[in-house]
Amino acid sequence: MTVETFKQIGERLREERTRIAYSQIAFSDACEINRGTLSNWEKGDQTPSAAALGVMATLGVDVLYVVTGQRANASESTLAPAERDLLQAWRNSTSEGRTALEAVAKLAFSSEEKEK
């Protein structure tokens, strides 16, 4: 692999860690690695092992995206914990609850669009 490939993997790893809302410290703890190792991965100085990628997948990291740049098909395994919680809330909700969740989602999305 080239240096550029390592850097791209590191950038995508940082992007995924941020997407699932983990700080470097929390993510390195969850992966049972030291923060320096994570920093080296994110800088592209090194790449994570298959075992580390397996742990990351359980946290909601889209490992296919990190390694190849191609997004995996959306499934529960690629959702961040907060996204899984929202999905569970939707599934377990009454019709009134679903209507409320939809209204909040639309409000959040419209606010985000106005900021752009």
Secondary structure as UniProt FT lines:
FT   HELIX           3..19
FT   TURN            20..21
FT   HELIX           24..30
FT   TURN            31..32
FT   HELIX           35..43
FT   HELIX           50..59
FT   HELIX           63..68
FT   HELIX           76..78
FT   HELIX           81..92
FT   HELIX           95..115
//
